[in-house]
Amino acid sequence: MEIRTFQQADTSAVVQLWRDCGLVVAHNDPEKDIRRKLAVHPELFLVGVDKGRIVATVMAGYEGHRGWLNYLAVAPDCRRKGQGRQMVRTAEQRLRALGCPKINIQVRSTNVDVVQFYEKIGFEEDKVVSLGKRLEQD
């Protein structure tokens, strides 16, 4: 799998991958999320391509204090082959190059398989409460 920076032409394939992976929820407009990401550190939006097909994504962010990972997705037929781990490692390398000391992620509490995946690659549960406030209704 080749990992590269997202390109505008990838939009429809990426959105379809996110839908296939169950990442698109009613209160998130994936195309709007892509436009927002492209405005801030677009080089941290990565896609994994295998035989010309986008099979993985990760959207990383860094605001100078903490890094974040969002939209980690691997096509259902490509899972358990190391692509998710590869995507995270590449995002980690890019964040580290920016001076990022720690990465945070948020996973829906019902998504036990994803929590286990992150634990296997070195993430630990922080004893915090995640709070959010919508500033825009998508």
C-alpha positions as CSV (number, residue, x, y, z in Angstrom):
1,M,0.0,0.0,0.0
2,E,1.3,3.5,-0.9
3,I,0.5,6.2,1.5
4,R,0.2,9.7,0.1
5,T,-1.4,13.1,0.9
6,F,-5.1,13.4,0.0
7,Q,-5.9,15.1,-3.3
8,Q,-9.1,16.8,-4.2
9,A,-9.9,14.1,-6.9
10,D,-10.0,11.6,-4.0
11,T,-13.1,13.1,-2.4
12,S,-15.8,10.7,-3.7
13,A,-13.7,7.6,-3.1
14,V,-12.8,8.7,0.4
15,V,-16.4,9.6,1.3
16,Q,-17.6,6.2,0.0
17,L,-14.9,4.5,2.1
18,W,-16.0,6.3,5.2
19,R,-19.6,5.3,4.5
20,D,-18.5,1.7,4.0
21,C,-16.7,1.8,7.4
22,G,-19.7,3.4,9.2
23,L,-17.8,6.6,10.0
24,V,-20.4,9.0,8.5
25,V,-23.1,10.0,11.0
26,A,-26.0,12.3,10.7
27,H,-24.4,15.3,12.4
28,N,-21.2,15.2,10.2
29,D,-21.1,16.2,6.6
30,P,-18.0,14.3,5.2
31,E,-17.5,16.6,2.3
32,K,-17.6,19.6,4.6
33,D,-15.2,17.9,7.0
34,I,-12.8,17.4,4.0
35,R,-13.0,21.1,3.1
36,R,-12.3,22.1,6.7
37,K,-9.3,19.8,6.9
38,L,-7.8,21.1,3.6
39,A,-7.8,24.6,5.2
40,V,-5.6,23.5,8.1
41,H,-2.5,21.2,7.7
42,P,-3.7,19.5,4.5
43,E,-0.5,17.5,4.5
44,L,-1.8,15.6,7.5
45,F,-4.7,14.1,5.6
46,L,-3.5,10.8,4.3
47,V,-4.8,8.1,2.0
48,G,-3.6,4.6,1.5
49,V,-3.8,3.4,-2.1
50,D,-3.6,-0.3,-3.2
51,K,-3.7,-1.1,-6.9
52,G,-5.2,2.3,-7.7
53,R,-7.9,2.0,-5.0
54,I,-8.2,4.1,-1.9
55,V,-8.4,1.5,0.9
56,A,-7.4,3.6,3.9
57,T,-7.5,7.1,5.3
58,V,-6.4,9.0,8.4
59,M,-6.9,12.7,9.1
60,A,-4.4,14.0,11.6
61,G,-4.3,17.4,13.2
62,Y,-1.9,19.4,15.4
63,E,-2.6,22.8,17.1
64,G,0.7,23.1,18.9
65,H,-0.2,21.3,22.1
66,R,-1.7,17.9,21.1
67,G,-2.1,15.9,18.0
68,W,-5.4,14.2,17.0
69,L,-6.3,11.4,14.7
70,N,-9.7,11.3,13.0
71,Y,-11.3,9.3,10.2
72,L,-9.0,6.4,10.4
73,A,-10.6,4.0,8.0
74,V,-9.6,0.7,6.3
75,A,-11.8,-0.9,3.7
76,P,-13.7,-3.8,5.3
77,D,-12.1,-6.3,2.8
78,C,-8.6,-5.1,3.6
79,R,-8.6,-5.2,7.4
80,R,-6.2,-7.2,9.6
81,K,-3.4,-6.8,7.1
82,G,-1.5,-4.0,8.8
83,Q,-2.9,-1.1,6.8
84,G,-4.5,0.7,9.8
85,R,-1.2,0.4,11.7
86,Q,0.7,1.7,8.7
87,M,-1.6,4.7,8.4
88,V,-1.3,5.5,12.1
89,R,2.5,5.2,12.0
90,T,2.8,7.5,9.0
91,A,0.5,10.1,10.8
92,E,2.7,9.7,13.9
93,Q,5.8,10.4,11.9
94,R,4.4,13.5,10.4
95,L,3.1,14.8,13.7
96,R,6.4,14.1,15.4
97,A,8.2,16.1,12.7
98,L,6.0,19.0,13.7
99,G,7.1,18.7,17.3
100,C,3.9,17.0,18.5
101,P,4.5,15.4,22.0
102,K,1.2,13.4,22.3
103,I,-1.6,12.2,20.2
104,N,-5.2,12.0,21.4
105,I,-8.0,10.1,19.7
106,Q,-11.7,9.8,20.4
107,V,-13.5,6.5,19.7
108,R,-17.2,5.9,20.2
109,S,-17.5,3.8,23.4
110,T,-19.6,1.2,21.5
111,N,-16.7,0.6,19.0
112,V,-14.9,-2.1,21.1
113,D,-12.9,-3.5,18.1
114,V,-11.4,-0.1,17.3
115,V,-10.5,0.5,21.0
116,Q,-8.7,-2.8,21.0
117,F,-6.9,-1.9,17.7
118,Y,-5.5,1.3,19.2
119,E,-4.5,-0.5,22.4
120,K,-2.6,-3.1,20.4
121,I,-0.5,-0.3,18.7
122,G,0.4,1.4,22.0
123,F,-2.5,3.8,22.9
124,E,-3.7,3.8,26.4
125,E,-7.0,5.0,27.8
126,D,-6.7,8.5,29.3
127,K,-8.8,9.0,32.4
128,V,-10.6,12.0,31.1
129,V,-14.1,12.9,30.1
130,S,-14.5,14.0,26.5
131,L,-16.8,17.0,26.1
132,G,-18.0,18.6,22.9
133,K,-20.0,21.6,21.8
134,R,-21.2,22.1,18.3
135,L,-20.5,25.5,16.9
136,E,-22.1,24.7,13.6
137,Q,-24.9,22.4,12.7
138,D,-24.0,20.3,9.7
